[in-house]
């Protein structure tokens, strides 16, 4: 798999602004998925955004395309838990028909709080939701907490003694999972100890290293981590029912008596000025790919679950999600846009 670091952070992205603008001036910028397809990962390697782009890369590889069409490359633009990549799509790559950018439910939650500056969900074109994921609550393998009930009891008895880590700052989707966990324990979200990491991979490493005691993240990133290390134990999945695959034996929070659920839709967006023909080509290619017999295997390979939306259905899903996340932001006293 060929990967190229698009930039190392906000400063790297900004320094490339002029070059990108000049590149967009040429006709190749609107060529579409069969020219130089690129999936932008708005974080460091190893987290959920990375898995989204890996899935889309596999979808393109298994779908018939014109002879000589190059494979999709993955590029990494961390910063602001998606804010830097969103700003680049809005202001520096608004007409780039080659590039798609990964988003998640967490991206929408950040938009609802105004964490992407003055930008809103109307500043980009939402291409497709290609899969979904579910939240998890995990601890280190040698943790004293053997189930969700024990963790909730510990959090209730001594909130300052439980350090929670995840990929995202206060107000991110992983922080909201931590706040929901605190609510289940009867503890104010204001007093929980939360450590923010740039991505889920860093947070899981910190969990194994004993720097945090609890991880509130997503099933897919944990499942991928477990392929490399046995140092993490999942206490609960935040799904309506048990998940298939490597986490099949993990009980849901509902099974353990706690109404904690979190689904994480994953998909792609593009700049709002992408020519209609390029946007249509991307839609059609992904539509064919998700109907492919290979698609179920591709989802399983990255630990994601079936979920498809595009066109008006996706627009409606985005609108409903934004309304829900603005409600959550109000509940947890977060900034609302």
C-alpha positions as CSV (number, residue, x, y, z in Angstrom):
1,X,0.0,0.0,0.0
2,X,1.5,3.3,-1.1
3,X,1.1,6.1,1.3
4,X,2.4,9.7,1.2
5,X,2.3,12.2,4.1
6,X,0.3,15.2,2.7
7,X,1.4,17.3,5.7
8,X,2.5,16.8,9.3
9,X,0.0,19.3,10.8
10,X,-1.5,22.7,10.5
11,X,1.7,24.5,9.7
12,X,2.7,22.1,7.0
13,X,-0.8,22.4,5.4
14,X,-0.7,26.2,5.4
15,X,2.8,26.4,4.0
16,X,1.6,24.3,1.0
17,X,-1.4,26.6,0.4
18,X,0.0,28.4,-2.6
19,X,1.3,25.2,-4.2
20,X,-2.0,23.6,-3.9
21,X,-3.9,26.6,-5.3
22,X,-1.6,26.6,-8.3
23,X,-2.1,22.8,-8.8
24,X,-5.9,23.3,-8.7
25,X,-5.7,25.8,-11.6
26,X,-5.0,23.0,-14.1
27,X,-7.7,20.8,-15.7
28,X,-6.4,17.6,-13.9
29,X,-7.8,19.0,-10.6
30,X,-11.3,18.1,-11.6
31,X,-10.5,14.8,-13.4
32,X,-12.3,12.5,-10.9
33,X,-11.5,9.1,-9.4
34,X,-9.8,7.6,-12.5
35,X,-7.1,10.3,-12.7
36,X,-5.1,10.6,-9.4
37,X,-7.5,9.4,-6.7
38,X,-6.5,10.5,-3.2
39,X,-8.1,9.8,0.2
40,X,-7.1,12.4,2.8
41,X,-6.9,11.0,6.4
42,X,-7.5,13.9,8.8
43,X,-5.4,12.4,11.5
44,X,-2.2,10.4,12.1
45,X,-2.1,6.8,10.9
46,X,-3.8,4.1,13.0
47,X,-7.2,5.5,13.8
48,X,-10.7,5.4,12.4
49,X,-10.1,7.9,9.6
50,X,-7.3,5.8,8.4
51,X,-9.6,2.7,8.4
52,X,-12.1,4.6,6.3
53,X,-9.6,5.5,3.7
54,X,-8.2,1.9,3.7
55,X,-11.7,0.7,3.0
56,X,-12.3,3.1,0.2
57,X,-8.9,2.2,-1.3
58,X,-9.9,-1.5,-1.3
59,X,-13.3,-0.6,-2.8
60,X,-11.6,1.1,-5.8
61,X,-9.1,-1.7,-6.2
62,X,-11.9,-4.3,-6.6
63,X,-14.1,-2.2,-8.9
64,X,-13.7,-2.2,-12.7
65,X,-12.0,1.0,-13.9
66,X,-10.4,2.2,-17.1
67,X,-7.2,0.6,-18.2
68,X,-4.2,2.5,-16.7
69,X,-6.3,4.1,-13.9
70,X,-3.9,4.6,-11.0
71,X,-4.5,3.2,-7.5
72,X,-5.8,5.4,-4.7
73,X,-3.1,6.9,-2.5
74,X,-3.6,7.8,1.1
75,X,-2.3,11.1,2.5
76,X,-2.3,12.2,6.1
77,X,-3.3,15.7,7.3
78,X,-3.6,15.6,11.1
79,X,-4.6,18.7,13.1
80,X,-7.6,19.7,15.2
81,X,-9.2,16.3,15.0
82,X,-10.2,17.0,11.3
83,X,-10.3,20.8,11.4
84,X,-7.1,21.3,9.3
85,X,-8.3,18.9,6.6
86,X,-11.8,20.5,6.5
87,X,-10.2,24.0,6.2
88,X,-8.0,22.7,3.4
89,X,-11.0,21.3,1.5
90,X,-13.0,24.5,1.9
91,X,-10.3,27.1,1.2
92,X,-7.4,25.4,-0.7
93,X,-8.9,22.4,-2.5
94,X,-12.5,23.3,-3.1
95,X,-12.5,22.2,-6.7
96,X,-10.2,19.2,-6.5
97,X,-12.1,16.3,-8.2
98,X,-9.3,13.8,-7.4
99,X,-9.4,14.1,-3.6
100,X,-11.9,12.8,-1.1
101,X,-11.7,13.4,2.7
102,X,-12.7,10.9,5.4
103,X,-15.3,12.0,7.9
104,X,-17.0,10.4,10.9
105,X,-19.8,11.2,13.3
106,X,-17.1,12.9,15.3
107,X,-16.5,15.3,12.4
108,X,-20.2,16.3,12.5
109,X,-20.1,16.7,16.3
110,X,-17.2,19.0,16.0
111,X,-18.9,21.0,13.3
112,X,-22.0,21.3,15.6
113,X,-19.8,22.9,18.2
114,X,-18.1,25.3,15.9
115,X,-14.7,23.6,16.3
116,X,-14.0,24.0,12.6
117,X,-14.0,27.7,12.9
118,X,-16.6,29.6,10.9
119,X,-17.3,26.6,8.7
120,X,-20.5,24.6,8.7
121,X,-21.8,21.4,7.2
122,X,-22.9,23.4,4.2
123,X,-19.3,24.3,3.2
124,X,-18.4,21.0,1.6
125,X,-20.2,18.4,-0.5
126,X,-21.0,15.1,1.3
127,X,-20.2,12.3,-1.0
128,X,-21.2,9.1,0.7
129,X,-21.4,7.3,4.0
130,X,-19.6,4.0,3.4
131,X,-19.7,2.2,6.7
132,X,-20.4,2.5,10.4
133,X,-18.6,1.7,13.6
134,X,-19.7,1.5,17.2
135,X,-18.2,2.9,20.4
136,X,-16.3,0.8,22.9
137,X,-15.1,1.1,26.5
138,X,-11.7,-0.6,27.0
139,X,-9.1,-1.0,29.6
140,X,-5.6,-2.5,29.8
141,X,-5.2,-6.2,29.9
142,X,-4.1,-6.1,33.5
143,X,-6.7,-3.6,34.7
144,X,-8.6,-4.4,37.9
145,X,-11.9,-3.6,36.2
146,X,-13.3,-6.9,34.9
147,X,-16.6,-5.6,33.6
148,X,-18.5,-2.3,33.0
149,X,-20.2,-2.4,36.3
150,X,-16.9,-2.5,38.2
151,X,-15.6,0.5,36.2
152,X,-18.8,2.5,36.8
153,X,-18.6,1.7,40.5
154,X,-15.0,2.9,40.7
155,X,-15.8,6.1,38.7
156,X,-18.7,6.8,41.1
157,X,-16.7,6.2,44.2
158,X,-13.6,8.2,43.1
159,X,-13.9,10.1,39.9
160,X,-10.4,11.6,40.1
161,X,-8.9,8.1,40.3
162,X,-10.0,7.1,36.9
163,X,-8.1,8.7,34.0
164,X,-9.9,8.4,30.6
165,X,-8.0,8.8,27.3
166,X,-9.2,8.9,23.7
167,X,-8.5,10.4,20.3
168,X,-10.1,13.9,20.6
169,X,-10.4,16.9,22.8
170,X,-13.2,17.9,25.1
171,X,-16.4,17.9,23.1
172,X,-15.2,15.2,20.6
173,X,-17.2,12.1,20.1
174,X,-14.9,10.1,22.3
175,X,-15.1,12.7,25.0
176,X,-18.9,12.5,24.7
177,X,-18.7,8.7,25.3
178,X,-16.7,9.4,28.4
179,X,-19.2,12.0,29.5
180,X,-22.0,9.5,29.0
181,X,-20.0,7.0,31.0
182,X,-19.8,9.5,33.8
183,X,-23.5,10.2,33.6
184,X,-24.1,6.4,34.0
185,X,-22.1,6.6,37.2
186,X,-24.0,9.6,38.5
187,X,-20.9,11.8,38.1
188,X,-20.8,15.2,36.5
189,X,-18.9,15.3,33.2
190,X,-17.2,18.5,34.6
191,X,-15.1,16.5,37.0
192,X,-13.9,13.5,35.0
193,X,-10.2,13.3,34.1
194,X,-9.8,13.2,30.4
195,X,-6.6,13.1,28.4
196,X,-6.9,14.1,24.7
197,X,-4.8,12.4,22.0
198,X,-4.6,13.2,18.3
199,X,-5.8,9.8,17.3
200,X,-7.1,6.5,18.6
201,X,-3.8,4.8,18.0
202,X,-1.9,7.1,20.3
203,X,-4.6,6.7,23.0
204,X,-4.5,2.9,22.9
205,X,-0.7,3.0,23.2
206,X,-1.1,5.2,26.3
207,X,-3.6,2.8,27.7
208,X,-1.2,-0.1,27.4
209,X,1.5,2.0,28.9
210,X,-0.5,2.8,32.0
211,X,-0.8,6.5,31.3
212,X,-4.6,6.3,31.2
213,X,-6.9,3.7,32.8
214,X,-9.8,3.7,30.3
215,X,-10.2,4.2,26.6
216,X,-13.4,5.4,25.0
217,X,-13.1,4.8,21.3
218,X,-14.4,2.8,18.4
219,X,-14.7,-1.0,17.8
220,X,-12.8,-0.9,14.5
221,X,-9.7,0.8,15.8
222,X,-9.6,-1.5,18.9
223,X,-10.1,-4.6,16.7
224,X,-7.2,-3.5,14.5
225,X,-5.0,-2.8,17.5
226,X,-5.7,-6.3,18.9
227,X,-4.2,-7.8,15.8
228,X,-0.9,-6.3,16.8
229,X,-1.1,-6.4,20.6
230,X,-3.0,-8.3,23.3
231,X,-2.5,-5.6,25.8
232,X,-6.1,-4.2,25.7
233,X,-9.3,-5.7,27.0
234,X,-12.7,-4.4,25.9
235,X,-15.4,-4.2,28.6
236,X,-18.3,-3.2,26.5
237,X,-19.5,-2.3,23.0
238,X,-21.9,0.6,22.7
239,X,-24.1,-1.1,20.1
240,X,-27.7,-2.3,20.3
241,X,-26.5,-5.9,20.0
242,X,-23.3,-7.9,20.1
243,X,-21.0,-7.3,17.1
244,X,-19.8,-10.0,14.8
245,X,-16.1,-10.7,14.3
246,X,-13.2,-10.3,16.8
247,X,-15.4,-8.6,19.5
248,X,-18.2,-11.1,19.3
249,X,-17.7,-12.2,22.9
250,X,-17.7,-8.7,24.3
251,X,-21.1,-7.9,25.9
252,X,-22.9,-4.7,25.1
253,X,-23.4,-2.0,27.7
254,X,-27.1,-2.7,27.5
255,X,-26.5,-6.3,28.5
256,X,-24.7,-5.0,31.6
257,X,-27.5,-2.7,32.6
258,X,-26.3,0.6,31.2
259,X,-28.1,2.5,28.3
260,X,-24.9,3.5,26.5
261,X,-25.0,3.5,22.7
262,X,-22.9,5.2,20.1
263,X,-22.8,4.6,16.4
264,X,-20.1,6.2,14.3
265,X,-21.0,6.6,10.7
266,X,-17.9,6.9,8.4
267,X,-17.8,8.4,5.0
268,X,-16.3,10.9,2.6
269,X,-16.8,14.5,1.6
270,X,-15.3,16.7,-1.2
271,X,-14.8,20.4,-1.8
272,X,-18.0,22.3,-2.6
273,X,-16.8,23.5,-6.0
274,X,-15.9,20.1,-7.4
275,X,-17.3,19.9,-10.9
276,X,-20.6,17.9,-11.0
277,X,-19.2,15.4,-13.4
278,X,-16.3,14.5,-11.1
279,X,-18.6,14.3,-8.1
280,X,-21.0,12.0,-10.1
281,X,-18.2,9.7,-11.1
282,X,-17.1,9.3,-7.5
283,X,-20.7,8.5,-6.5
284,X,-21.2,6.0,-9.2
285,X,-17.9,4.2,-8.6
286,X,-18.6,3.9,-4.8
287,X,-22.1,2.8,-5.5
288,X,-20.8,-0.1,-7.7
289,X,-18.2,-0.9,-5.2
290,X,-20.5,-1.3,-2.2
291,X,-22.7,-3.7,-4.3
292,X,-19.7,-5.8,-5.1
293,X,-19.4,-9.3,-3.6
294,X,-16.1,-8.3,-2.3
295,X,-17.5,-5.5,-0.1
296,X,-18.5,-7.6,2.9
297,X,-14.9,-9.0,3.1
298,X,-13.5,-5.5,2.7
299,X,-15.6,-4.3,5.6
300,X,-14.6,-7.2,7.8
301,X,-10.9,-6.6,6.9
302,X,-11.0,-3.2,8.5
303,X,-13.5,-4.0,11.2
304,X,-16.3,-1.8,10.0
305,X,-20.0,-2.6,9.5
306,X,-22.5,-2.1,6.6
307,X,-24.0,1.4,6.3
308,X,-24.5,3.2,3.0
309,X,-26.0,6.6,2.2
310,X,-25.5,8.9,-0.7
311,X,-27.5,11.7,-2.5
312,X,-30.6,13.0,-0.8
313,X,-30.5,10.1,1.8
314,X,-27.1,11.2,2.9
315,X,-28.1,14.9,3.0
316,X,-31.0,14.0,5.2
317,X,-28.8,11.8,7.4
318,X,-26.3,14.7,7.8
319,X,-29.1,17.1,8.8
320,X,-30.6,14.7,11.3
321,X,-27.2,14.0,12.8
322,X,-26.3,17.7,13.1
323,X,-29.6,18.3,15.0
324,X,-28.8,15.4,17.4
325,X,-25.3,16.6,18.0
326,X,-26.3,20.1,18.7
327,X,-28.7,18.7,21.3
328,X,-25.8,16.7,22.9
329,X,-23.6,19.8,22.9
330,X,-26.3,21.6,24.8
331,X,-26.7,18.8,27.3
332,X,-23.0,18.7,28.1
333,X,-22.7,22.5,28.1
334,X,-20.5,22.7,25.0
335,X,-20.3,25.5,22.5
336,X,-23.0,25.2,19.9
337,X,-23.0,26.6,16.3
